[in-house]
Amino acid sequence: MGVIKMSARTLLAMAAAVGAGLAYGTTSPAPAGARPVPAALTQAAAAIAKELATHCPLAPAGDTESYNRCRQHLYGDSALRAQLPAYLIWGRQSKVPNATLRQTNLTQFSPEVWTSMYAPLFMFNGKHTVEWVPEEKSFLVRLQAAFRNRLAPGQFPYPFWHEEAKWAMYENANGLMLWINPDTLKVKAAQFTDRAPNPLLHAVAPVNHGKHDNATWLWTDARGVTQPAVSLFDGIYRADNPHLKAMDRQYRDLALQMRESQCTSCHVPNNPDKMSRLVLLSTPVHAAGEIDRLIRSVKEDRMPMDEYRTSYALPDEAKKALLQSAEEFKATVEAAKAWEHRHQAVKPTAPAPVGRVPGMNVSSNQPQQVAK
């Protein structure tokens, strides 16, 4: 067979093409016994990576406009949301070496909660890989990412800095991991990590928000506005949505009923009972995403739980009051969604200014962020 001659320019072009493929989207070679990556997953991963790089690109970590654009896109008919199941679990990668998802405490979210409050906190460059992980019996899409650590406190779903180690991992995150169910090709779990194989995508200027009391998940800022604003449907529902006031009132009533029924002592971000699969009910958006589960669990006497993690039935009157509040809140949330759907041709109003964490010594409406 004759030798095929190629010019130096051709060889360089081929090398560049291979390098680009390795940088922006690769499928790791499958070792013996591993499952090959389906073409549909390769295509979906590439679409998600491109979408994230386009609508959630790298920007200054405190760029609110960039964050809002990312948030509004992901919450809509995005490629990412199309790959999400009825619920997914989310959290940081465990610091324990080789810890599996089953061994890691994670939080359960509905797609609308995760795409509106958590995923938009990250920025992407489009580079990703897809591989099979036999220990998890799942495919893994790794996305290079960076975290928006310099946003105002009201733009986080709750004060992530209530735990120093959690906030540090968020600030230094360099990757997002999407765990894919091999049967459905849907995302079953998502994690952020500061141990991705790629370097940080930009220099991190740490922010010190001060010590958190591990109890205040909603607060009122100096202007009398409840924060975090993102947990009140801000920027997702239009300001003229006629159901907003009713949702706020009904959530407050629901929160009171849950507190009296001992339902809020567990379902809060600091996870006092160390549940392996936490469900948050501490803000209106979180509660709206889990309202069906809440109603079902109360009806079936699977919550609340006692100090030994044993569920028990509420007294009849308390159960009736809690279910009534939950059903009313659910009905109004559904009405608000229906109104938004009918008016979807109209662009949502810009999110309201976000406020400060209580106790911070600031003289303006903007939160003070102190570099460490």
N, C-alpha and C positions, 0 to 999 in steps of 0.2 A: 504494500500500500504506500502511495506517495506521501510525502510530508506536505501538510497544508501550511502555507506561509501566510502570516498575518503581519500587517504593518504595526509599528509601535502605537500609532493612533488608535487602531482597532483594539489592540490589547488593553490600552488604557481605558477605552470606553467600556469594554467588557468588565474590567476591574471595578470601575466606578458604578456600573449597574449592580454588580454583586454587592458592593459596599452599601449602596442605597437600600437594597433589599434587607441586608442585615441590620441596618440602622432603623428602618421605619416599620418593618413588619416581617417577622420570621416565624417559621414553624420549626421547632427543634426536631432534629432527626430522631425518629422513634427507635429506641433500643429494642432488642428482641423481647417479644411478649407485650410490648406497650401498644396502646391503641393509637392508630394513626389519627391525625387531626382531620375531621371532616371538612370538605371544601366549603360547606355552608357556614361552619364556624370561622374558618379563615376569612371568609368574605364579611361575616358579621363583625368580627374583631377589627378588621381594617376599616369598616364603615364607622364603627364607634370611635376608633382612634382618630380618624380624619375629622369626624364631627367635633370631638373634644378639642382638637388642635385649632379648629376653625372658630368655634363659638366660645371656647374657654381657653384661649391661648395664654402663654406666659405674659405677665404684666406685673407692674409694681404690686407688692403684697397688700397694699391698702387701697387699691384702685376699685372704688365702689361701683363705678359705671361698668367696668369689665365684669365684675361679679354679678351685677344685675342682669346684664345681657346673657351671661352663661346660665344663670338661674332660670330666666324666663324661657330660654330655649330648651333646656333639659326637662323642664316641667311639662312642656308641650309634647307634640308627637315626634319625639326624638328617637334616633336609632338606639340610644342607650335604654330609654324607657321601654322600647319595643321588646328588648331582651329580658325584661324583668318579669318574674312570676307574680303571683298574688301577694307575696311578701318575700323579703330577703333578710338575711342577718348581716350585721355590719359591726365593725370595730377595728381595733388596732391588731397588728400581728403580735402574737405572744412573744414575750422575752424569753420564755422557756425554749431551749433548743429542741427543734423537731416536734413541737407541740402541734397536734392536729386541730382541725376546726372543732371537733367534738370536745377537745380538752381546753378550748379557749372560750372565755366568757364573751358573748356577743349580744348585740341588741337587735331586736326584730323591728322592721319598719315596713310600711306599705310603700309601693313605688312612688306615690305622690309626695310622701314625707321625705324619702331619701333624695329624690331628684330635686326637691325644692329647697332643702335645708342643709344637706350634707355633701352630696357630690359637687355642687357648685363652689364649695370652699377650696377646691383644688384647680390647678392650672396644668395644661398639658402641651407637649410638643409633638405629639403624633407618633412617637416611637413606641413600639410594643412588640411583644413576643407571645407565642401561643405554644403550650406544651401539655403533655399528659403527666399527671402526678399520680403514680400508682397508689401511694399511701392514702390518698383522699378519694381514689377512684373517680377522679374528676379532671377536667381540663382546666388549665390556668392561663388567663390572659393577664400579662404584666404590662402595665402602662407607666411610662415615666411621668412623674407628676411633681408638683410643688404646691405648697399650702399658702393660703392667703392669711397669714398670721397677723397682719396689721390692719385688718378691718375693725370697725367700731364694735364694741361689745354686743350691741343690739342686733348685729348681723350674724351672730353665732346662735345656734338653736338653744343653747344654755351655756353657762360659763365653763368652757372646757378646762379652764385653769383651776377648777375645784380640786384637781389632782395634778400635782406638779409633773409627775412622770408622763401622764397622758398629754398634757399641754406641750411638753418637750418633744414628744414623738410627733405630735401634730406639726409643730413648728419646723421640725427637721425632716418631715416626710419627703421622700424622693420617689415614691412609687405607689400605685394603686393596683390592687390585685382583685381580679374578678374570677371567682370560682364557678365553673360551668357544669351544670348537670349534663352528663353524657347522653342521656336519653331524650331530654327536651331541648338541649342546647340553650337553656335559659340560665341566667345568673342566679345561683342559689345563695351565694355569699359574696361579700365584698369586704376587703380589708385595706387599710393604709399601713405603710411601713416606712421606717427610716433605714431599712437594711436592704433596699433594692440594689442590684449589682451596678447600677449607674451612679455617677456622682450627683450631688445636689444640682438642680437646674438653675438656681440662682443663690447668691449669698443671702444668708438668713440674718436679719437683725432682730434678735429676741425681744419680746415684749413682756414686761412684768405688770400684770394686772393687780397685784397685791393678793393677800391671802383671802380665800373664799370661805364662807361659813358652812359650806356643805348643806345648806338648808334653803337658801334663797334662789329659786329657779325663775321666778317672775319678779320684776320690781318696777317701780314707778320712777321715771327720771325727773329732772328738775322742772320740766315743762308739764308734768302731770300725765305723761304718756307711758302706758304700760310697755315694758320691754321684757324679753327681746322682741323687736318688731316682727322679725321673720316668723316667730312662732304664733303670730296673730293673723296670718294670711297676707301680711303686707307685701305688696309687689306681685302677688299671685292673683288675688281677687281685686277687682277694681274698687276704688274708693266710693263709687256711687252704687255699689251692690247693696240693695235694700235689706239684705239679710245679715249684714255684718253686726249691727247692734244687737240683734236678737241672739246671734251666735255667742257674742261676748257675754251677754247676760246669762244665757243658758249654760255656758261653760262654767261660769262662776257658781251657779247653782249646783251643777254636776260635781264640781270640785268640792263643794261643801258637803254634799251627800257622800262622796267617796271618802272624805276625811273622817266624817262621822262613822263610816263603816270600816275604817281602818284599811282602806284600799290605797291610800297615797303614801303610806309609810314604806312600801316596797317598790312602787313603780316610779322611782325618781333616779336621776342620773348617777348618783354616787352608789347606787345598788347596795344598800345596807345589808341585804340578805345574801349577797353574792350569788344571785341567780345566774345560771349558765346561759339562759336565754331571757334577757330582760325585755320587758314591754314598758315603754314610757307612757305615762298619762299626765305628765306634769305641766303641759301647756296645751292650748286649744288645738294647734295643728297636730301634735302627737296624739291627743285624745281622739280627734276626728279620724285619724288613720287607723285607730284600733277600736273604734266604737262598736263594731260588730262583735269583735272578740270579747270586749267587756260585757256586752249584753248577754252573749251566749254563756260566758263563764259564770255570771251572777245567776242566771236562770238555772244553770246546772249545778249550782252550789260548789263551784270550783274555785271561787274566791269570795271573800278574802281568806288569808291563811294565818294560822297562829304562829307562835314563836318557834314551833317545831316543824314549820313548813307543811302543816296539815290543813287542808281546806275545810271550811265549815259553813253551814247555812246561816245566813243572816236572819234575824227576827223578821217576821212577816211584814211589819210596818216599815222597817228599815229597807227591806228588800224591795217593797213596792215603791217607796219613795226614790230609791236609787235607780230602779228600772224606768220609772216615769221620767226622771231627769235625763237619763241616757237616751231614751227614745225621742224626747223632745229635741235634744241637741242633735241627734242623728237626722231627724226630719229637716231641721233648719240647715244643717250642713248640705244635705242633698238638694234642698231648694236653692241654696247659694251656688252650688255647682251647676244646677240646671240653668240658673240665670246667667252664669258666666258662659255656658255653652251657647245660649241664645245670642249672646253679645260678643262672641269670640272674634268677629270681624273687626271689633274696636280694640285698639291697642290698650293694654292695661296701663293704669296710671303709674307714674314713677313712685317707688317706695318712699314712705315718709322718712324724715331724718331719724336716725337711731340715737338712743340715749346712752346714758352712762351707768356703770355699775354703782349700786348704792354704797355710800361711804367713801367714794373716790373724791379727792380734794381738787375739784376743778371749778373754774369760774365761768365756763361757757357750756353750751349744750353738747359740745363734742367731747367724747371720752378722752381722758388723758392716757397716753400710752408711753411708758417709760422704758427705754432701751436698757437692758441689763448691762 
